[in-house]
């Protein structure tokens, strides 16, 4: 029986050994045995290779500004289990998480008896909907991986958003943009509006085809609506003769695009009985922030962290660095999971940085020195490296730390301590 957070962690660890098992049969059975809490929660479903977290944050902030109670579910948080599940920005209390797990545990063990082994992520999806049930006006839910066979795809959403298509999780999603787009497009449901930020024509054609076949109205960035950057934090959204100026707290040349997807989504919700004004949108976007996304965590010297953990993410990170820090003395410290395309990500970093350091962090999937390309310098102790940088570097210089969100979380905790 589960009584403490340590009991939950032990329970989850056993499920982690099952690995990733795409498919909807187990989550469907699990939720059915829990009386289908997901069926009574209006859901905005977000999939995409990058930008899901930022788009979710913008959408949640807009809806909260409009007076709605908003639940959010994100892919596994590197900080704590509770932080995967929030209502109006407040993470679930440990006491409630324990209570929910006590309800879920016997159901999961009953499924084990018939060899329907629920995975860790499937259990987390169930936890999310039990938490949101009868508490939220709407939930914004981030797909874990892909879309078509992702456990979150059990929902019948009121709105679907596909942020972009890029290469990640190729072992499960395929190694072509077309195959990955097919998986992401799997979240498109019959007659449910879709907002897309997909750019590549070979991917976009698949999105269009899926939307047409399912009679889902498609709103495509660059066609039905546009976004333009005016300054570092000022942008303009436009659609059908309408113009909306907005400001963002989060830095990044790609953030305006993510925000525009949330704007378009919010406007479509007005067709479904919601009431979201331009002022709600502007104020929500102005307040929205997300940990680990081009976030300055120290000054003199500057330290900026970013959870760019795939090739497209690193490319966006490098573009943002070049835009905001074009002439400064810069160093980058990078680490990622060993199953990521590390060489390709280092190549992207090398287009801007001359001093590239790699390291390992506390996670079983972390890269090691053997995974580090010879063009980089491997750091055995990243804490010592950062401490030395803080005490010896020129106060006007900048250290960028990027890669796995798990690595970024550990770095942020350490910097708070020194």
N, C-alpha and C positions, 0 to 999 in steps of 0.2 A: 504494500500500500504506500501511496505517496503522502508524505507529511511535510517535507522541506524542499527547498530549491536544490539541495544536493541530491535528493531522491529523483527530482525531475532530470537533472543532468545525467545521472546514472541510467535512467530510463531511456533518455534520448541517445546516449552513447551506444546502447545496444542496438537501437534502430539505425544509427549511422552506418553500422557495419553492412546494412543491406544495400548501401550505395544509392545511386540514382536509377529509378525504374519508371521511365515514362509510361503513361497510360492513365485512363480515368476510371477503370473498373474498381480499384481499391478505394479511392477517395469517394466514389459514388456509394459504395457499400458502407463505408465508415460514416458518412454524413446521414445516410438513410437510418442507420442504427441510432443516430443522435437526433432523430426527428427533423432532419433537413433544415437546420437554422439558416442556411444560405438562401433558401427560397423566399425569405421574408426580409432580405436586406437588399436595397437598390445598390447596384455595383457599377462603378466605372472601372473598366478593365484596361490595364496598360501593359503592352509588350514592346519589345525592341531590344537591340543589341546594347545601345548606350542611351542615356538620358531618361531612363524610366524613373529613377529616384527624384531627379529634379522636376520632371513633369508632374509626378505625383505630388511633390511638395507644393508646386505652384497651384495645382488644381485644388488641393486641400485648403490652402491659404485663402484662395478666392471664395470658396464655398463657406468657409468659416466666417469670412468677412461679411458674407451675405446673411449670416445668422443661422446657418445650418450646423448641426452636430455631425461631425465627419470622422469616420473611422479610417485608419490607414493600415495596410498590411504590406510590409516590404520583405524582400528576400532576406535570408538569414543575416541578422545584424552582427557585425564584428564586436559589438560592445557587450550586449547582454540579450538573453532570450526575450525578456519583457519588452525590449525596445522594438521588436518586430511588430508589435500591436499597440496602436495608439488611438485615442479618441481626443479630438481637438488638440493634438500635439502632446498629450500627456500619456506616457507609457503605462501599460498595464501594471497594476500593483502585484507584487510577488504573491500576496495572499490570495488574490483572485486566480492567478495562474495556477497555483497549487490546487485550488478548488476545481478548476476546469480539468486539470490533468487527472484528478481523482475520479472525475466523471468519465474521462476518455480511456483511462488505463484498462478497465475491465472489458470494454468494447474491443480495444486493440488485441487484448489477449484472447478474447473469444474468436476474433478473426484469425489469429495465429493457429488456432486449433484446426482450421480448415485450410491452412496454408495460404491464406490471403494476408501476407505480411505487409502491414502498412509501413511506409517509409517515414523517415524523420520529417521530410517536407510535407507529406500528406497529413501527418498529425498536426503540423503547424497551421496548415490551411484550416483544418477543423477547429483548432483553438481560436483562430481569428474570427470565424463566423459565430462561434459560441459567445465570444466576447462582444461582438457587435450586435447580436440579436436583441431586439427590443430596446436598443440604446442609441442607435444612430439614425440620422435621416438619410445618409448615403455613405457608402464605403468606397474608398479608392484603393484598388488592389493591384499590386505589381506581380506580373508573372515571374516565376522563378527562372525558367529556362525554356526558350522556344515559345510555344503557345498552344499549338494544336493538342499535344498530349500532356501539357503542363497541368498539374493538379488544380490550379486556379481556374482552369477553363471549364470547370464544372458549373460555373455561374451562367445565368441568363442576364447579361448586363443591360444597362440603359444606354451605355455609350462605350465604344471601344476606341483606343488610341494605340497606334503603332508608331513609335518614335523614329526609328531608323532600322536599317539592315546592315550588318557588318559580320565579320568573321569572329566567331567565338563558339565554344562548346561543339566543335566540328565533329567530334566522335559521336555525338547524339543528333545533331541537326544537319549534318552533311557539310561538305567542303566547297560548295558553290553558293553564290548569292541566290540563285534560283531555289535551291533546296532549302536554304535558311528562310527565304521569304515565304515559301510554302508553309513552313512550320509557324512562322509568326502570323501569317494570314489566317491561321486556324482559329484565331480568337474572333474573327468576323462572324456575327450571328445574323440570322434572317431578320431583315427589316430593322436592324439596330444601326444607328448612324456610326460612321467610322471617320476618325481624324487621322491623317497620315503625314509624317514628316519624311517619308522615304524618298530618296533622291535618284538612285540608280534606275535607269529605264527597265533593265531586265528584272529588277525586283518589283518596281512599280506596276509593271504589266500584270504580274501575278496578283498583286493587291487589287488592282482594278477588276480582274477577272473574277476573283472570289467575291468581291463586293457586288458585282453585277449578277452573278449566279444566285446570290442570297438576297437580292433586292435590298441591299444595304446602301444608303446614300453615303457617298465618299466625299469627304472634304480634304483636298490635297494642298499642302503647303506649296506655294509657287503657282497654284492654279486658282483655286477658290478663295484663297487668302494668302497674304504676303506679310513679311516682316522685314524691317530695315533698321540697321543700327545707325544712330545719329551721333552718339558719343560713347564713352566708356560704359555708362550705365543707363543710357537713354535710347529707347527704341520706338518704332512706329509699327503698329499692326494695322492692316487695311484689308477690307473685304466688301465687295459690292457697293462701292462708293462710300463706305464707312471708314473712318480713320480714328485710331485710338493711340495716343501717346502714353508711354508707360516707362517706369524706372524699375531697375532691378538692384537688389542688394547683393546678390550672388554675382561674382565676377566670372567671365568666360565669354569668348566670342560666340560660342555655341548656345549660350543660355537664352538669348533672345528667341531662338528657334524653339527651344523647349517651352518657353513661356507662351509663345504664339499658339502652340498646340493646346495648352490649357485654356487660353483665351477663347479659341474656336470651340473647344469642348464646352466651356461654360455658356457660351452663347447658344449652343444647340440645346442645352438643358432647359433654356427658357421655353422651348417648344414642348417640353414634357411636364409643365406645371411648376418648375422652379422659377425663382425670381432673382436674377443676378444682373445688377446694373454695371455700367462702365466704372462708376466710382468704387463699387465692390472689387472689381477686377484690378483697378489701378492700386488701390490700397493693399489688397492681398498680395499682389506681386511685389510691391515696395517693401513689405515686411518679410516675405518668404526667405528662409535661409536653410541650408542643409550642410551638416557637418562633413568635412573631408572633401568638399568640392572647391578646389582652388582657394583654400582657406588659409589666411595668414594667421599663424599661431604664435609668432614671436617677432619682436622688432629689435634692431640694433644688436646683432645683425638680424636681418629678416629671415624668417623660415616660413615657407609656404608649402602646404600639403595638398595632395590631390589623389583621389582614388581611381586614377586612370589605369585599367588593368587588362586592356586588350589593345590591338593595333590601332583601331579607330579612336579609342579613348586617348591613347598616347599622342596621336596626331593632333587631336583637338587641344590637348594639354600644351603641346609645343607651340601651336598657333597662338594660344592665349598668352603663353610666356613671352613670345616674340612681340605681341601687341602691347602688353602692359609693362614689360621689363626689357626693352630692346637694347639698352646700352649698359646694363649693369654687370658687375663681376658675378658670375653665377656658377654654382655647382649643383649637380643633381645626384641624389641617393635613391636607388631603385631596388625594389624587390617584388616578386610575384610568386604565384603558385608555379611549381615546376612543370605542370602540364600546359602552361601557356606558351605561345610562340615568342619566347624570350629574345631570341636573336633578332626577329623582326621588330620587336618593340625597341630594342637597343638601337637598331638602325634609325628608327624614327627619332629617338632622342639625340642621336649623333648629328642630325641635321641642324641642331641649334646649340647643343652643349659640347664643350671640349673636355670638361672634367666630369666623367661619368663613373660613379661608384655603385657597386652592387653589394648586396648583403643577404643574409638569411634571417628569418624571424621565427618566433615561437608558434609554429603550426606544422602539423605532420605533412602537409602538402607544400611547404615552403621550398623554394629553390635553394640550391646549395652552391658551394664554390665550383663544383663540377659543371653546373649549369650556366656559369657566368662566362660570357664571351671573352676572348683574350684582349679585345679592344678596351675592356673596362678594368677597373681596379676593384678587387674584392675586399670588403671590410668584414673582418671576423666578428667584431663587436660594434654594432651600429650605435649603441648607447654611448660608448666611449668616443666614437667618431663625432656624434652630434655635440657632446659635451665639449670636446676639444674645439670644434668649430665655433661654438658659442663664445668660448673664452679667447680664442686666438684670431678669428677672422676679422677682416676690416668691417667696421660697424655699418658701412653702406652696402656691403655685399649681401647676396641672397643665396640661401640654401633651399633648393626645391627637393621635396621628398614625395615620391610618387610610386604607384603600383597597387598592390592588393589592398582592399579596404581593411582587411585584418591587420596588415602591416601598419597602415595609416593610424588605426585605432591605438595600436601599441605605442607608436611614436608620439601621438597626442598625449597619452597618459604619462609618458616619460617626461615630455617637455613641461607638463604642469608641475612635475616634481622637482625639476632642477632650477 
